[in-house]
Amino acid sequence: MPAEPPIEVPRSLAEAFAILAAAPHRPVAGGTDVLVQIAGELGPPPERVIDLWRLDELRGIGLEGDTLALGALTTYTEIRRSAVCLEHLPALVDAAATIGAAQIQNRGTLGGNIANASPAGDSLPVLLAMDAEIVVGGVRGEQTIPARDFWVAYRRTALQPDELVLRVRIPLVARREIRFRKVGTRRAQAISKVVMALAWRSSPGDGGWSDVRVALGSVAATPIRATATEAVLDGAAPTAETAERAAATLAAEIQPIDDVRSTADYRRVVAARVLHRLVRDAGGW
Ligand SMILES: Cc1cc2nc3c(=O)[nH]c(=O)nc-3n(C[C@H](O)[C@H](O)[C@H](O)COP(=O)(O)OP(=O)(O)OC[C@H]3O[C@@H](n4cnc5c(N)ncnc54)[C@H](O)[C@@H]3O)c2cc1C
């Protein structure tokens, strides 16, 4: 096992920003991804590390008007126990409950899942489907990046090397519903083969859908939105015919790959079936 890299332990966000501005450091939050990298199993280990765990400025879950705000250091256990999340975004609680097992949920953070940028990151489809904003910052100040623009290529983000993910802002839109579904090999400790979040707004009159979001992980190099499939669902009611058309469109729209966890064909078929099931459940038929 390689030697442990030198670690900076800032006591404030300002101190962390200054350390990052002076020299490149790999941030470590819960460490559940970084520790695997430090072990040298996934390419060269980081040369210098900055430990974020003591930065209370990056903690907390709360409502800011019609927005749910979660600090980057929010753990999955905190999300699962949060009355605010349970009331306003149960799909994020559902996603948190599928991540790793208890040990990972106690240490793993939402900011770590976002910055790690794995296409299989289970919280990421929920953030995409909710039009979340990622607030990042460094010595040059803060900026807000829409989730849709954040994951730019395989394991690459819009984050600059001297910036941190600070928090996530999720707009809570009236009459918006969202459902989450993950398919893995087991019920716990399973990396997704397909992970999906489906969001929509129902018309109070005819029950037709608008603002549909179909967000997926593990079917492309980054988490994605399936916009052709969204167009099929937008303006439609959740009938059997709509579900069939949407599922067929999704199967044609995504271009998954074969890898150690699954095959492209399996992912395509399963993604279509998951969407069909979610539309069926929403339609109550
Ligand atoms: C056994 C096991 C099971 C797992 N199961 C799942 C699973 O089911 N689903 C899933 O999605 N993931 C899973 N993971 C991966 C991991 O637990 C998650 O991605 C977790 O959210 C990472 O959070 P962390 O705080 O531990 O990140 P860390 O390991 O601390 O960091 C991850 C990456 O993000 C960067 N980073 C962290 N915080 C910040 C920040 N605030 N600003 C800028 N960069 C930052 C780090 O530099 C690093 O590159 C699993 C990991 C293990 C070891």
The ligand as an SDF file (V2000), in Angstrom:
LIG
                    3D

 53 58  0  0  0  0  0  0  0  0999 V2000
  -18.3070   -0.1930   -0.2070 C   0  0  0  0  0  0  0  0  0  0  0  0
  -18.7470    1.0190   -0.9910 C   0  0  0  0  0  0  0  0  0  0  0  0
  -20.0640    1.0340   -1.4480 C   0  0  0  0  0  0  0  0  0  0  0  0
  -20.4990    2.1490   -2.1930 C   0  0  0  0  0  0  0  0  0  0  0  0
  -21.8010    2.1370   -2.6530 N   0  0  0  0  0  0  0  0  0  0  0  0
  -22.2440    3.1870   -3.3790 C   0  0  0  0  0  0  0  0  0  0  0  0
  -23.5770    3.1810   -3.8960 C   0  0  0  0  0  0  0  0  0  0  0  0
  -24.3570    2.2590   -3.6990 O   0  0  0  0  0  0  0  0  0  0  0  0
  -23.9730    4.2600   -4.6100 N   0  0  0  0  0  0  0  0  0  0  0  0
  -23.1560    5.3230   -4.8560 C   0  0  0  0  0  0  0  0  0  0  0  0
  -23.5650    6.2800   -5.5120 O   0  0  0  0  0  0  0  0  0  0  0  0
  -21.8800    5.3480   -4.3690 N   0  0  0  0  0  0  0  0  0  0  0  0
  -21.4120    4.3070   -3.6410 C   0  0  0  0  0  0  0  0  0  0  0  0
  -20.1290    4.3140   -3.1600 N   0  0  0  0  0  0  0  0  0  0  0  0
  -19.2700    5.4490   -3.4550 C   0  0  0  0  0  0  0  0  0  0  0  0
  -19.2210    6.5390   -2.3540 C   0  0  0  0  0  0  0  0  0  0  0  0
  -19.5880    6.0400   -1.1090 O   0  0  0  0  0  0  0  0  0  0  0  0
  -20.1220    7.7400   -2.7170 C   0  0  0  0  0  0  0  0  0  0  0  0
  -19.7770    8.2740   -3.9760 O   0  0  0  0  0  0  0  0  0  0  0  0
  -20.0520    8.8430   -1.6380 C   0  0  0  0  0  0  0  0  0  0  0  0
  -21.1000    9.7580   -1.8270 O   0  0  0  0  0  0  0  0  0  0  0  0
  -18.7360    9.6030   -1.6710 C   0  0  0  0  0  0  0  0  0  0  0  0
  -18.7970   10.5730   -0.6420 O   0  0  0  0  0  0  0  0  0  0  0  0
  -17.5180   10.8440    0.2870 P   0  0  0  0  0  0  0  0  0  0  0  0
  -17.8860   11.9640    1.1860 O   0  0  0  0  0  0  0  0  0  0  0  0
  -17.0630    9.6070    0.9380 O   0  0  0  0  0  0  0  0  0  0  0  0
  -16.4870   11.3200   -0.8330 O   0  0  0  0  0  0  0  0  0  0  0  0
  -14.8870   11.2930   -0.7740 P   0  0  0  0  0  0  0  0  0  0  0  0
  -14.3890    9.9150   -0.9480 O   0  0  0  0  0  0  0  0  0  0  0  0
  -14.3880   12.0640    0.3720 O   0  0  0  0  0  0  0  0  0  0  0  0
  -14.6170   12.1360   -2.1220 O   0  0  0  0  0  0  0  0  0  0  0  0
  -15.0690   11.6630   -3.3760 C   0  0  0  0  0  0  0  0  0  0  0  0
  -14.5590   12.6060   -4.4770 C   0  0  0  0  0  0  0  0  0  0  0  0
  -15.1840   13.8550   -4.3730 O   0  0  0  0  0  0  0  0  0  0  0  0
  -14.2360   14.8820   -4.0580 C   0  0  0  0  0  0  0  0  0  0  0  0
  -14.9090   15.7250   -3.0620 N   0  0  0  0  0  0  0  0  0  0  0  0
  -15.5530   15.3050   -1.9360 C   0  0  0  0  0  0  0  0  0  0  0  0
  -16.1760   16.3340   -1.3470 N   0  0  0  0  0  0  0  0  0  0  0  0
  -15.9060   17.4300   -2.0920 C   0  0  0  0  0  0  0  0  0  0  0  0
  -16.2800   18.8030   -2.0160 C   0  0  0  0  0  0  0  0  0  0  0  0
  -17.1000   19.2640   -1.0450 N   0  0  0  0  0  0  0  0  0  0  0  0
  -15.8340   19.6610   -2.9720 N   0  0  0  0  0  0  0  0  0  0  0  0
  -15.0240   19.2100   -3.9740 C   0  0  0  0  0  0  0  0  0  0  0  0
  -14.6430   17.9120   -4.1230 N   0  0  0  0  0  0  0  0  0  0  0  0
  -15.0870   17.0440   -3.1860 C   0  0  0  0  0  0  0  0  0  0  0  0
  -12.9920   14.1680   -3.5910 C   0  0  0  0  0  0  0  0  0  0  0  0
  -11.8150   14.9030   -3.8590 O   0  0  0  0  0  0  0  0  0  0  0  0
  -13.0680   12.8800   -4.3900 C   0  0  0  0  0  0  0  0  0  0  0  0
  -12.5650   13.1020   -5.6900 O   0  0  0  0  0  0  0  0  0  0  0  0
  -19.6390    3.2340   -2.4400 C   0  0  0  0  0  0  0  0  0  0  0  0
  -18.3160    3.2050   -1.9320 C   0  0  0  0  0  0  0  0  0  0  0  0
  -17.8940    2.1130   -1.2150 C   0  0  0  0  0  0  0  0  0  0  0  0
  -16.4720    2.0940   -0.6980 C   0  0  0  0  0  0  0  0  0  0  0  0
  1  2  1  0
  2  3  1  0
  2 52  2  0
  3  4  2  0
  4  5  1  0
  4 50  1  0
  5  6  2  0
  6  7  1  0
  6 13  1  0
  7  8  2  0
  7  9  1  0
  9 10  1  0
 10 11  2  0
 10 12  1  0
 12 13  2  0
 13 14  1  0
 14 15  1  0
 14 50  1  0
 15 16  1  0
 16 17  1  0
 16 18  1  0
 18 19  1  0
 18 20  1  0
 20 21  1  0
 20 22  1  0
 22 23  1  0
 23 24  1  0
 24 25  2  0
 24 26  1  0
 24 27  1  0
 27 28  1  0
 28 29  2  0
 28 30  1  0
 28 31  1  0
 31 32  1  0
 32 33  1  0
 33 34  1  0
 33 48  1  0
 34 35  1  0
 35 36  1  0
 35 46  1  0
 36 37  1  0
 36 45  1  0
 37 38  2  0
 38 39  1  0
 39 40  1  0
 39 45  2  0
 40 41  1  0
 40 42  2  0
 42 43  1  0
 43 44  2  0
 44 45  1  0
 46 47  1  0
 46 48  1  0
 48 49  1  0
 50 51  2  0
 51 52  1  0
 52 53  1  0
M  END
$$$$
